[in-house]
Amino acid sequence: MTDDASQIPGTEEFLQISFNILNTFGNKLPVSLCIYDDEFERVIPLFDKGIRLSDKKQEQVNDYCTDGNLFISKEDYASLAGHISKNLGALLTEHYLNEAVAAEIFYDGVLEKVRTFYSNPIGETLEDLGTVLAIFCEYVWVDPNRWTYFFNTLKRENNLCCHVVNTLFVGTAIYLKILYKPGEKMDLKPLAMGLVLHDLGMTQIPATITEKSSKLLYKERMRMQEHVDISEKMLNRLEIRDEKIKSCVLDHHERIDGHGYPKGRRGDAISLEARVCGISDAFCGMIADRSHRPGLNPILAAIILTESKSKYDPSLTSSLISFIIANNPDMKALLQDKAKMQQLRTIAIQKAAQ
């Protein structure tokens, strides 16, 4: 909601709609529309969700929009998010939606394309995925404050596609925290694509292994690690040759001390993109709920990675913590609680040593 809209009495529970968003609706409304009535001094219904607008009704809606007097209720946020997630390009020039709402919409929109591609990884679905990632990259680059809102959209469910989108949001934020310079445009799409494709090979690992609630046997761990080799073959089939993308996919399980897999690379032999992907992948895996354990507190997960200095780049784990606490008062308060933080550090040191 814009500041102007929030100053109108009775509109606090409503979101003002701009022409930018209105133009994506077509003649069949995906949400119910409301207006502010001066006589009654409250917001009243205008047209219900699902109706088709005649030319006369469309003109009426346009007039209200021009006057800044067109709203939807918070009850319709989910419907609006579902609609805009299929029209994400509209968000690039949108000034009415607040950043938190826009972040939720981006999550839904990207998740839909990821699910489609992961279920059918062919050139056509890859192209659609690339389009939505290009919009996402442009959106976060335009305003350096935008990526800080994505933390609160992360899902905790143990689902491959949700994990992939979580990794995209976390990894992009870490990367931008390190490299962003005002006025210097950089191409974020290879990194974004690498973050999204990093676990593509997991689609070919049996569910009996990926969803197992108890500790994996040695043979099962080796089978799980094969997802990297499978991903490489899938990249080749899709003719993906970008080195940054390949680095994320092939090296996100490599560690600075050389104790990762599959090649045992160490130090600077692991690209920045792969190190970002590795930290993001590990973090998102740790905060996700599993059948045998609930997800970890994000601050605890970040501290575990921070204490694992031989495995993860300290500058990147520091950026991860900055991402977690930005626009998140609860996480920031936890970080300032010295007693609680000492407890978490003790736990983290123990887990990092395992």
Buried (B, 14 or more C-beta within 10 A) or exposed (E): BBEEBEEBEBBEEBBBBBEBBBEBBEEEBBBBBBBBEEEEEEBEEBBEEEEEBEEEBBEBBBEBBEEBBBBBBEEBBEBBBBBBBBBBBBBEEBEBBEBEBBBBBBBBBBBBBBBBBBEEBEEEBBEBBBEBBBBBBBBBBEEEEBBBBBBBBBBBEBBBBBBBBBBBBBBBBBBBBBEBEEEEEEEBBBBBBBBBBBBBBBBEBEEEBBEBEEEEEEEBEEBBBBBBEBBBEBBEEBEBEBEBBBBBBBBBBBBBBBEBBBBEBBEEEBBBBBBBBBBBBBBBBBBBBBEEEEBBBBBBBBBBBBBBEEBBBEEBBBBBBEBBBBBBEEBEEBBEEEEBBEEBBEBBEEBBEE
